[in-house]
Amino acid sequence: MSWSLFKLNVLRKTSPTGNPSLSINQVATIWSDEYDAAIKRGKDFINLESIQKGNKELMKSLFLIALLKGLATPPGKNFSLVNEFGNGVKAYWIGAQMSPFPIPLIPAPGSIQNIVVNSNIAINPGTWPIYPPLKPAKKQEIMINMFILAAVIHLFSVSGIIQTTSLYPAVPSPIPSPGVIPWTGYLVPPVIPRPNRNFPSEDESEATSIEESDSDIVDELNENISTNSDGNGGDGGASDGNGGDGTLLQDVIDETIPDDVIDKELENILPDFIKQLEMGGTKCK
């Protein structure tokens, strides 16, 4: 599920016009469900493994607390719902379980081949970039755009470890032993329409096109990462997009964030977000 569909669903499901009796608990549920759905269509940068289960209920509870805090904040006092939502997103990633497939092609350090993945856990929930004080958003769409930008950048800092059984050099033949592979960075690829080969059908039930994850984008970004990393997932640091150390954050932003998300104001905030990642979450002063 691309961020475009995430935005469309949140706007549609939380619209006061279409859902006048929507409770604050339902709003928290919608946000948590849509984030979970989008993330489950993603992959980590290096091994292309998706998340299986995150702490969605804890995320929902923290989203609800953030919404209640927003209602209780007096007018004129600085409050950012997107910043508060960051607590829920980070909670989602604490100990998140990743898929054991595909088996990583890059061998565990010291080994020559991975045989099986025993576990794959996210151990670092990442850095959620903090917005500076801004004017209150007049439209809900602006707040969703702010969330998407922060969410994409946050995924750049999520990391974990894969515990494997791998083959290690030995005489007369390699021996299997435990291995550990670190990974950093997660990507939600875009969803693009592709021609439907079953169209037209006799019963006219087939659509002219179907939406599929654009794996070519993932492969292209993965090539960039391999070029700019040490083969073990790199340092996960943010780059300026000009070939510096770590993965290419600007490439990810350009390829995965919908065109209508980043306006001039958000574009001006982007350099500060990158610095926050480089500083491990410490706000630049």
TORKOL-4160 file (C-alpha; in steps of 0.2 Angstrom, whole numbers, padded with zeros to 4 digits, m for minus):
285
<pt num="1" X="0000" Y="0000" Z="0000"/>
<pt num="2" X="0008" Y="0016" Z="m0005"/>
<pt num="3" X="0008" Y="0032" Z="0005"/>
<pt num="4" X="m0005" Y="0039" Z="m0008"/>
<pt num="5" X="m0017" Y="0026" Z="m0003"/>
<pt num="6" X="m0013" Y="0029" Z="0015"/>
<pt num="7" X="m0017" Y="0047" Z="0013"/>
<pt num="8" X="m0033" Y="0044" Z="0003"/>
<pt num="9" X="m0040" Y="0031" Z="0016"/>
<pt num="10" X="m0036" Y="0042" Z="0031"/>
<pt num="11" X="m0044" Y="0057" Z="0023"/>
<pt num="12" X="m0060" Y="0047" Z="0017"/>
<pt num="13" X="m0062" Y="0038" Z="0034"/>
<pt num="14" X="m0059" Y="0053" Z="0046"/>
<pt num="15" X="m0069" Y="0066" Z="0036"/>
<pt num="16" X="m0081" Y="0075" Z="0047"/>
<pt num="17" X="m0093" Y="0078" Z="0033"/>
<pt num="18" X="m0094" Y="0059" Z="0029"/>
<pt num="19" X="m0092" Y="0053" Z="0047"/>
<pt num="20" X="m0101" Y="0066" Z="0058"/>
<pt num="21" X="m0102" Y="0054" Z="0073"/>
<pt num="22" X="m0084" Y="0048" Z="0072"/>
<pt num="23" X="m0077" Y="0045" Z="0090"/>
<pt num="24" X="m0060" Y="0050" Z="0095"/>
<pt num="25" X="m0056" Y="0031" Z="0098"/>
<pt num="26" X="m0062" Y="0027" Z="0080"/>
<pt num="27" X="m0050" Y="0040" Z="0073"/>
<pt num="28" X="m0035" Y="0032" Z="0083"/>
<pt num="29" X="m0041" Y="0015" Z="0076"/>
<pt num="30" X="m0041" Y="0022" Z="0058"/>
<pt num="31" X="m0024" Y="0030" Z="0059"/>
<pt num="32" X="m0016" Y="0014" Z="0067"/>
<pt num="33" X="m0025" Y="0002" Z="0055"/>
<pt num="34" X="m0019" Y="0012" Z="0039"/>
<pt num="35" X="m0001" Y="0014" Z="0045"/>
<pt num="36" X="0000" Y="m0005" Z="0049"/>
<pt num="37" X="m0007" Y="m0009" Z="0032"/>
<pt num="38" X="0005" Y="0003" Z="0023"/>
<pt num="39" X="0020" Y="m0004" Z="0033"/>
<pt num="40" X="0016" Y="m0022" Z="0029"/>
<pt num="41" X="0018" Y="m0018" Z="0011"/>
<pt num="42" X="0035" Y="m0012" Z="0014"/>
<pt num="43" X="0052" Y="m0020" Z="0015"/>
<pt num="44" X="0069" Y="m0018" Z="0023"/>
<pt num="45" X="0082" Y="m0010" Z="0012"/>
<pt num="46" X="0095" Y="m0024" Z="0011"/>
<pt num="47" X="0086" Y="m0041" Z="0013"/>
<pt num="48" X="0069" Y="m0036" Z="0006"/>
<pt num="49" X="0060" Y="m0043" Z="0021"/>
<pt num="50" X="0043" Y="m0036" Z="0027"/>
<pt num="51" X="0036" Y="m0034" Z="0044"/>
<pt num="52" X="0025" Y="m0048" Z="0050"/>
<pt num="53" X="0018" Y="m0040" Z="0067"/>
<pt num="54" X="0021" Y="m0023" Z="0075"/>
<pt num="55" X="0014" Y="m0017" Z="0091"/>
<pt num="56" X="m0002" Y="m0010" Z="0083"/>
<pt num="57" X="m0012" Y="m0010" Z="0099"/>
<pt num="58" X="0001" Y="0000" Z="0109"/>
<pt num="59" X="0002" Y="0012" Z="0094"/>
<pt num="60" X="m0017" Y="0015" Z="0094"/>
<pt num="61" X="m0017" Y="0018" Z="0113"/>
<pt num="62" X="m0003" Y="0032" Z="0110"/>
<pt num="63" X="m0012" Y="0039" Z="0096"/>
<pt num="64" X="m0028" Y="0040" Z="0107"/>
<pt num="65" X="m0018" Y="0049" Z="0120"/>
<pt num="66" X="m0011" Y="0061" Z="0107"/>
<pt num="67" X="m0028" Y="0065" Z="0101"/>
<pt num="68" X="m0035" Y="0068" Z="0119"/>
<pt num="69" X="m0020" Y="0079" Z="0123"/>
<pt num="70" X="m0023" Y="0089" Z="0107"/>
<pt num="71" X="m0041" Y="0092" Z="0113"/>
<pt num="72" X="m0035" Y="0097" Z="0130"/>
<pt num="73" X="m0022" Y="0110" Z="0124"/>
<pt num="74" X="m0028" Y="0128" Z="0125"/>
<pt num="75" X="m0029" Y="0138" Z="0109"/>
<pt num="76" X="m0013" Y="0147" Z="0105"/>
<pt num="77" X="m0002" Y="0135" Z="0114"/>
<pt num="78" X="0011" Y="0126" Z="0104"/>
<pt num="79" X="0005" Y="0108" Z="0100"/>
<pt num="80" X="0009" Y="0096" Z="0086"/>
<pt num="81" X="m0001" Y="0081" Z="0084"/>
<pt num="82" X="0011" Y="0074" Z="0071"/>
<pt num="83" X="0025" Y="0075" Z="0084"/>
<pt num="84" X="0014" Y="0067" Z="0097"/>
<pt num="85" X="0010" Y="0053" Z="0084"/>
<pt num="86" X="0028" Y="0049" Z="0083"/>
<pt num="87" X="0027" Y="0041" Z="0100"/>
<pt num="88" X="0015" Y="0029" Z="0094"/>
<pt num="89" X="0024" Y="0025" Z="0078"/>
<pt num="90" X="0040" Y="0021" Z="0088"/>
<pt num="91" X="0030" Y="0010" Z="0100"/>
<pt num="92" X="0024" Y="0000" Z="0084"/>
<pt num="93" X="0042" Y="m0004" Z="0080"/>
<pt num="94" X="0048" Y="m0009" Z="0097"/>
<pt num="95" X="0052" Y="m0028" Z="0095"/>
<pt num="96" X="0042" Y="m0029" Z="0079"/>
<pt num="97" X="0043" Y="m0046" Z="0071"/>
<pt num="98" X="0049" Y="m0047" Z="0053"/>
<pt num="99" X="0047" Y="m0060" Z="0040"/>
<pt num="100" X="0060" Y="m0075" Z="0040"/>
<pt num="101" X="0059" Y="m0075" Z="0021"/>
<pt num="102" X="0068" Y="m0072" Z="0009"/>
<pt num="103" X="0084" Y="m0079" Z="0017"/>
<pt num="104" X="0097" Y="m0065" Z="0016"/>
<pt num="105" X="0109" Y="m0067" Z="0001"/>
<pt num="106" X="0122" Y="m0057" Z="0010"/>
<pt num="107" X="0130" Y="m0070" Z="0022"/>
<pt num="108" X="0132" Y="m0067" Z="0041"/>
<pt num="109" X="0149" Y="m0060" Z="0045"/>
<pt num="110" X="0162" Y="m0074" Z="0044"/>
<pt num="111" X="0151" Y="m0086" Z="0035"/>
<pt num="112" X="0149" Y="m0091" Z="0017"/>
<pt num="113" X="0130" Y="m0094" Z="0016"/>
<pt num="114" X="0114" Y="m0092" Z="0026"/>
<pt num="115" X="0104" Y="m0108" Z="0028"/>
<pt num="116" X="0089" Y="m0102" Z="0038"/>
<pt num="117" X="0082" Y="m0087" Z="0047"/>
<pt num="118" X="0079" Y="m0091" Z="0065"/>
<pt num="119" X="0072" Y="m0074" Z="0070"/>
<pt num="120" X="0071" Y="m0056" Z="0063"/>
<pt num="121" X="0067" Y="m0043" Z="0076"/>
<pt num="122" X="0067" Y="m0024" Z="0075"/>
<pt num="123" X="0078" Y="m0018" Z="0090"/>
<pt num="124" X="0079" Y="0000" Z="0087"/>
<pt num="125" X="0062" Y="0009" Z="0085"/>
<pt num="126" X="0071" Y="0023" Z="0076"/>
<pt num="127" X="0071" Y="0042" Z="0077"/>
<pt num="128" X="0055" Y="0052" Z="0074"/>
<pt num="129" X="0059" Y="0069" Z="0067"/>
<pt num="130" X="0052" Y="0083" Z="0077"/>
<pt num="131" X="0043" Y="0098" Z="0068"/>
<pt num="132" X="0047" Y="0115" Z="0074"/>
<pt num="133" X="0032" Y="0126" Z="0080"/>
<pt num="134" X="0021" Y="0129" Z="0065"/>
<pt num="135" X="0005" Y="0138" Z="0062"/>
<pt num="136" X="m0010" Y="0126" Z="0066"/>
<pt num="137" X="m0015" Y="0117" Z="0050"/>
<pt num="138" X="m0031" Y="0123" Z="0043"/>
<pt num="139" X="m0034" Y="0108" Z="0033"/>
<pt num="140" X="m0033" Y="0090" Z="0039"/>
<pt num="141" X="m0024" Y="0085" Z="0022"/>
<pt num="142" X="m0009" Y="0096" Z="0028"/>
<pt num="143" X="m0007" Y="0087" Z="0044"/>
<pt num="144" X="m0008" Y="0070" Z="0035"/>
<pt num="145" X="0006" Y="0076" Z="0023"/>
<pt num="146" X="0016" Y="0081" Z="0038"/>
<pt num="147" X="0014" Y="0064" Z="0045"/>
<pt num="148" X="0019" Y="0055" Z="0029"/>
<pt num="149" X="0035" Y="0065" Z="0027"/>
<pt num="150" X="0040" Y="0061" Z="0045"/>
<pt num="151" X="0035" Y="0043" Z="0043"/>
<pt num="152" X="0046" Y="0040" Z="0028"/>
<pt num="153" X="0061" Y="0049" Z="0036"/>
<pt num="154" X="0058" Y="0039" Z="0052"/>
<pt num="155" X="0059" Y="0022" Z="0043"/>
<pt num="156" X="0076" Y="0027" Z="0037"/>
<pt num="157" X="0082" Y="0025" Z="0055"/>
<pt num="158" X="0073" Y="0009" Z="0060"/>
<pt num="159" X="0085" Y="m0006" Z="0063"/>
<pt num="160" X="0085" Y="m0024" Z="0068"/>
<pt num="161" X="0095" Y="m0040" Z="0068"/>
<pt num="162" X="0092" Y="m0056" Z="0059"/>
<pt num="163" X="0098" Y="m0072" Z="0068"/>
<pt num="164" X="0103" Y="m0086" Z="0056"/>
<pt num="165" X="0110" Y="m0103" Z="0054"/>
<pt num="166" X="0124" Y="m0101" Z="0042"/>
<pt num="167" X="0138" Y="m0111" Z="0034"/>
<pt num="168" X="0156" Y="m0107" Z="0040"/>
<pt num="169" X="0172" Y="m0112" Z="0032"/>
<pt num="170" X="0179" Y="m0129" Z="0039"/>
<pt num="171" X="0188" Y="m0144" Z="0033"/>
<pt num="172" X="0183" Y="m0156" Z="0025"/>
<pt num="173" X="0166" Y="m0147" Z="0023"/>
<pt num="174" X="0158" Y="m0131" Z="0030"/>
<pt num="175" X="0149" Y="m0132" Z="0046"/>
<pt num="176" X="0132" Y="m0124" Z="0051"/>
<pt num="177" X="0133" Y="m0112" Z="0066"/>
<pt num="178" X="0123" Y="m0097" Z="0072"/>
<pt num="179" X="0125" Y="m0080" Z="0063"/>
<pt num="180" X="0119" Y="m0062" Z="0066"/>
<pt num="181" X="0115" Y="m0050" Z="0052"/>
<pt num="182" X="0111" Y="m0032" Z="0056"/>
<pt num="183" X="0099" Y="m0022" Z="0045"/>
<pt num="184" X="0094" Y="m0003" Z="0045"/>
<pt num="185" X="0081" Y="0006" Z="0035"/>
<pt num="186" X="0063" Y="0001" Z="0029"/>
<pt num="187" X="0054" Y="0006" Z="0013"/>
<pt num="188" X="0036" Y="0007" Z="0008"/>
<pt num="189" X="0036" Y="0007" Z="m0011"/>
<pt num="190" X="0024" Y="0015" Z="m0022"/>
<pt num="191" X="0009" Y="0006" Z="m0030"/>
<pt num="192" X="0007" Y="0009" Z="m0048"/>
<pt num="193" X="m0006" Y="0003" Z="m0061"/>
<pt num="194" X="m0001" Y="m0011" Z="m0072"/>
<pt num="195" X="m0011" Y="m0017" Z="m0087"/>
<pt num="196" X="m0023" Y="m0032" Z="m0083"/>
<pt num="197" X="m0020" Y="m0046" Z="m0095"/>
<pt num="198" X="m0037" Y="m0053" Z="m0091"/>
<pt num="199" X="m0046" Y="m0038" Z="m0098"/>
<pt num="200" X="m0058" Y="m0038" Z="m0106"/>
<pt num="201" X="m0066" Y="m0054" Z="m0099"/>
<pt num="202" X="m0083" Y="m0062" Z="m0105"/>
<pt num="203" X="m0092" Y="m0057" Z="m0089"/>
<pt num="204" X="m0084" Y="m0039" Z="m0089"/>
<pt num="205" X="m0078" Y="m0042" Z="m0071"/>
<pt num="206" X="m0060" Y="m0038" Z="m0074"/>
<pt num="207" X="m0053" Y="m0020" Z="m0073"/>
<pt num="208" X="m0042" Y="m0012" Z="m0086"/>
<pt num="209" X="m0028" Y="m0011" Z="m0074"/>
<pt num="210" X="m0022" Y="m0018" Z="m0057"/>
<pt num="211" X="m0011" Y="m0010" Z="m0044"/>
<pt num="212" X="0005" Y="m0019" Z="m0039"/>
<pt num="213" X="0020" Y="m0014" Z="m0029"/>
<pt num="214" X="0034" Y="m0007" Z="m0040"/>
<pt num="215" X="0048" Y="m0019" Z="m0036"/>
<pt num="216" X="0059" Y="m0011" Z="m0049"/>
<pt num="217" X="0060" Y="0005" Z="m0037"/>
<pt num="218" X="0065" Y="m0006" Z="m0023"/>
<pt num="219" X="0078" Y="m0015" Z="m0033"/>
<pt num="220" X="0085" Y="0002" Z="m0039"/>
<pt num="221" X="0086" Y="0009" Z="m0022"/>
<pt num="222" X="0094" Y="m0007" Z="m0016"/>
<pt num="223" X="0108" Y="m0005" Z="m0029"/>
<pt num="224" X="0111" Y="0013" Z="m0022"/>
<pt num="225" X="0112" Y="0006" Z="m0005"/>
<pt num="226" X="0124" Y="m0008" Z="m0009"/>
<pt num="227" X="0135" Y="0005" Z="m0018"/>
<pt num="228" X="0135" Y="0016" Z="m0002"/>
<pt num="229" X="0136" Y="0003" Z="0011"/>
<pt num="230" X="0149" Y="m0009" Z="0019"/>
<pt num="231" X="0139" Y="m0024" Z="0014"/>
<pt num="232" X="0131" Y="m0026" Z="0031"/>
<pt num="233" X="0117" Y="m0014" Z="0029"/>
<pt num="234" X="0129" Y="0002" Z="0031"/>
<pt num="235" X="0128" Y="0014" Z="0045"/>
<pt num="236" X="0110" Y="0018" Z="0041"/>
<pt num="237" X="0115" Y="0037" Z="0041"/>
<pt num="238" X="0105" Y="0050" Z="0031"/>
<pt num="239" X="0114" Y="0056" Z="0016"/>
<pt num="240" X="0112" Y="0073" Z="0007"/>
<pt num="241" X="0107" Y="0063" Z="m0009"/>
<pt num="242" X="0123" Y="0067" Z="m0017"/>
<pt num="243" X="0132" Y="0051" Z="m0015"/>
<pt num="244" X="0138" Y="0053" Z="0003"/>
<pt num="245" X="0139" Y="0039" Z="0016"/>
<pt num="246" X="0124" Y="0028" Z="0020"/>
<pt num="247" X="0108" Y="0026" Z="0010"/>
<pt num="248" X="0101" Y="0039" Z="m0001"/>
<pt num="249" X="0087" Y="0047" Z="0008"/>
<pt num="250" X="0083" Y="0060" Z="m0006"/>
<pt num="251" X="0081" Y="0045" Z="m0018"/>
<pt num="252" X="0068" Y="0037" Z="m0006"/>
<pt num="253" X="0059" Y="0053" Z="m0004"/>
<pt num="254" X="0058" Y="0057" Z="m0023"/>
<pt num="255" X="0052" Y="0039" Z="m0027"/>
<pt num="256" X="0040" Y="0035" Z="m0013"/>
<pt num="257" X="0032" Y="0051" Z="m0007"/>
<pt num="258" X="0017" Y="0057" Z="m0017"/>
<pt num="259" X="0020" Y="0073" Z="m0027"/>
<pt num="260" X="0006" Y="0082" Z="m0018"/>
<pt num="261" X="0013" Y="0079" Z="m0001"/>
<pt num="262" X="0029" Y="0090" Z="0000"/>
<pt num="263" X="0025" Y="0109" Z="m0002"/>
<pt num="264" X="0038" Y="0123" Z="0000"/>
<pt num="265" X="0036" Y="0124" Z="0019"/>
<pt num="266" X="0039" Y="0105" Z="0021"/>
<pt num="267" X="0053" Y="0106" Z="0009"/>
<pt num="268" X="0062" Y="0119" Z="0019"/>
<pt num="269" X="0060" Y="0108" Z="0035"/>
<pt num="270" X="0068" Y="0093" Z="0026"/>
<pt num="271" X="0086" Y="0098" Z="0030"/>
<pt num="272" X="0083" Y="0099" Z="0048"/>
<pt num="273" X="0074" Y="0082" Z="0048"/>
<pt num="274" X="0090" Y="0074" Z="0040"/>
<pt num="275" X="0101" Y="0083" Z="0054"/>
<pt num="276" X="0090" Y="0075" Z="0067"/>
<pt num="277" X="0093" Y="0058" Z="0060"/>
<pt num="278" X="0111" Y="0061" Z="0059"/>
<pt num="279" X="0111" Y="0067" Z="0077"/>
<pt num="280" X="0101" Y="0052" Z="0083"/>
<pt num="281" X="0086" Y="0062" Z="0087"/>
<pt num="282" X="0094" Y="0077" Z="0096"/>
<pt num="283" X="0085" Y="0093" Z="0090"/>
<pt num="284" X="0097" Y="0105" Z="0081"/>
<pt num="285" X="0099" Y="0121" Z="0090"/>
